């Protein structure tokens, strides 16, 4: 079973290329890092209030993002989460223009998605790697969902670009579905730092 990602066309009715996002697994045996227990084996960090649905944090100059969006040099990025109790912390890392498979990118933006909701933002044109973490109890951006965090990453680069006069973006549905076609793998807690 896999999740789905649809490449979207902004300002056009048609949908372009379809993808699907594969499952991810939690990493309970990782050494103590981001969401892992302390050396004593007990996770002792206080639970925090979940961020507001759709909270987007940029890790670059806000003026750079605002300028790209105002000049319409950005594509839509939409994430839908299934109902239940799992939230999603999405992270996009911007790749260098000639970045190869080993290029993990620079943290560009994060987005928090509550269960049973859809969140939308715009992402400046470029190539990005998608990382995502999920869980039900929030411990903040350092520990994410604590030791129960599930970590994943897309193995296909997300592109936001101009195709003729149409701005291209991506829509992700975080519901597992058969026949997916966007491979994913397990991410590391350090991928989110």
C-alpha positions as CSV (number, residue, x, y, z in Angstrom):
1,X,0.0,0.0,0.0
2,X,1.3,3.5,-0.9
3,X,0.3,7.1,-0.5
4,X,-0.5,9.3,-3.5
5,X,1.0,12.5,-4.9
6,X,-0.4,14.3,-7.8
7,X,1.5,16.8,-9.8
8,X,-0.8,19.8,-10.1
9,X,-1.2,22.5,-12.7
10,X,-1.8,25.9,-11.2
11,X,-4.3,28.1,-13.0
12,X,-5.4,25.2,-15.3
13,X,-8.1,22.6,-14.9
14,X,-6.0,19.6,-16.1
15,X,-3.9,17.4,-13.8
16,X,-0.5,16.4,-15.1
17,X,1.7,13.5,-14.0
18,X,0.5,11.3,-11.1
19,X,2.7,9.8,-8.4
20,X,2.1,7.9,-5.2
21,X,4.0,8.0,-2.0
22,X,5.1,4.7,-0.4
23,X,4.9,3.9,3.3
24,X,7.4,4.7,5.9
25,X,8.3,3.0,9.1
26,X,9.2,4.2,12.6
27,X,12.7,3.7,13.8
28,X,12.4,2.5,17.4
29,X,16.0,1.2,17.6
30,X,17.8,4.4,16.6
31,X,20.4,5.8,18.9
32,X,19.2,8.6,21.1
33,X,18.6,11.6,18.8
34,X,15.7,13.8,17.8
35,X,12.7,11.8,19.0
36,X,14.4,8.9,20.8
37,X,14.5,8.2,24.5
38,X,17.3,9.5,26.7
39,X,20.3,7.3,27.6
40,X,18.3,5.9,30.5
41,X,15.7,4.6,28.1
42,X,13.0,7.0,29.3
43,X,11.7,9.8,27.1
44,X,11.2,12.7,29.5
45,X,10.3,15.6,27.3
46,X,7.0,17.4,27.9
47,X,4.3,17.1,25.4
48,X,3.4,20.4,23.7
49,X,0.2,21.8,22.1
50,X,0.0,20.9,18.4
51,X,0.7,23.8,16.0
52,X,-2.3,25.3,14.3
53,X,-3.3,23.4,11.2
54,X,-1.4,24.8,8.1
55,X,1.4,26.4,10.1
56,X,4.2,27.0,7.6
57,X,7.7,27.9,8.7
58,X,10.3,29.2,6.2
59,X,14.0,28.6,6.9
60,X,15.0,31.3,4.3
61,X,14.5,35.0,4.1
62,X,10.8,35.7,4.0
63,X,11.5,38.5,1.5
64,X,12.8,35.8,-1.0
65,X,9.7,33.7,-0.6
66,X,7.3,36.7,-0.8
67,X,9.0,38.1,-3.9
68,X,8.8,34.7,-5.7
69,X,5.1,34.3,-4.8
70,X,4.2,37.9,-5.8
71,X,6.0,37.4,-9.2
72,X,4.0,34.2,-9.6
73,X,7.3,32.2,-9.6
74,X,5.8,29.6,-7.3
75,X,3.6,26.5,-7.6
76,X,0.9,25.1,-5.3
77,X,1.8,22.6,-2.6
78,X,-1.2,20.9,-1.0
79,X,-1.1,18.1,1.6
80,X,-4.2,16.1,2.6
81,X,-4.1,14.0,5.8
82,X,-6.5,11.2,6.6
83,X,-8.8,11.3,9.7
84,X,-7.7,9.7,12.9
85,X,-5.1,10.9,15.3
86,X,-1.9,11.1,13.2
87,X,-0.6,14.6,12.4
88,X,2.1,15.2,9.7
89,X,5.1,17.4,9.9
90,X,6.2,18.0,6.2
91,X,9.7,19.3,5.4
92,X,10.9,20.5,2.0
93,X,14.6,20.8,1.4
94,X,15.6,22.8,-1.7
95,X,18.2,21.1,-3.9
96,X,21.0,22.8,-5.8
97,X,20.3,23.2,-9.5
98,X,22.7,20.3,-10.4
99,X,22.1,18.4,-7.2
100,X,22.6,14.7,-7.6
101,X,21.1,11.8,-5.6
102,X,23.4,12.5,-2.6
103,X,22.2,16.1,-2.3
104,X,19.9,16.2,0.7
105,X,19.2,19.9,0.2
106,X,18.9,22.9,2.4
107,X,15.9,23.2,4.8
108,X,13.4,25.4,3.0
109,X,10.0,25.1,4.6
110,X,8.0,23.0,7.0
111,X,4.3,22.6,7.2
112,X,2.1,21.1,10.0
113,X,-1.0,19.1,8.9
114,X,-3.7,18.0,11.4
115,X,-5.7,14.8,10.9
116,X,-8.6,14.9,8.5
117,X,-7.5,18.2,6.9
118,X,-6.0,19.7,3.8
119,X,-3.3,22.4,3.9
120,X,-2.2,24.6,1.0
121,X,0.8,26.9,0.5
122,X,2.9,28.1,-2.4
123,X,6.5,27.0,-3.0
124,X,9.0,29.0,-5.1
125,X,10.1,27.3,-8.3
126,X,12.8,24.8,-7.9
127,X,13.6,21.2,-7.0
128,X,12.9,19.8,-3.5
129,X,13.3,16.7,-1.4
130,X,10.2,15.8,0.7
131,X,10.6,14.5,4.2
132,X,7.7,13.8,6.5
133,X,7.2,12.7,10.1
134,X,4.0,11.6,11.7
135,X,2.6,10.8,15.1
136,X,-0.2,11.7,17.5
137,X,1.7,13.4,20.4
138,X,3.6,16.6,19.6
139,X,6.9,17.5,21.4
140,X,8.0,20.4,19.3
141,X,10.2,20.8,16.2
142,X,13.2,19.3,18.0
143,X,11.6,16.0,19.1
144,X,8.7,16.0,16.7
145,X,6.3,13.2,17.8
146,X,8.8,11.7,20.4
147,X,10.0,8.1,20.3
148,X,6.8,7.1,18.4
149,X,7.6,9.3,15.4
150,X,7.3,7.7,12.0
151,X,9.9,9.1,9.6
152,X,9.7,8.9,5.8
153,X,11.1,10.6,2.6
154,X,10.1,10.6,-1.0
155,X,12.7,9.1,-3.4
156,X,11.5,11.2,-6.3
157,X,12.4,14.9,-6.4
158,X,9.4,17.3,-6.3
159,X,9.6,20.0,-8.9
160,X,7.8,23.3,-8.8
161,X,8.2,25.0,-12.2
162,X,6.7,26.9,-15.1
163,X,5.5,24.8,-18.1
164,X,4.7,27.3,-20.8
165,X,2.3,29.7,-19.1
166,X,1.2,27.2,-16.4
167,X,2.7,27.1,-12.9
168,X,3.2,23.5,-11.8
169,X,3.0,22.2,-8.3
170,X,2.3,19.1,-6.2
171,X,-0.6,17.7,-4.2
172,X,0.0,14.9,-1.7
173,X,-2.6,12.6,-0.3
174,X,-1.2,10.9,2.8
175,X,-3.7,8.0,2.6
176,X,-2.2,4.6,1.8
177,X,-3.4,3.3,-1.6
178,X,-2.6,0.2,-3.7
179,X,-0.6,0.7,-6.9
180,X,1.4,3.7,-5.9
181,X,4.3,4.9,-8.1
182,X,6.4,7.3,-6.0
183,X,8.9,5.3,-4.0
184,X,9.7,6.3,-0.5
185,X,12.1,5.1,2.2
186,X,12.6,5.6,5.9
187,X,14.2,8.9,6.8
188,X,16.4,9.6,9.8
189,X,15.6,11.9,12.7
190,X,18.7,13.9,11.7
191,X,17.1,14.7,8.3
192,X,14.7,17.1,10.1
193,X,17.4,19.2,11.8
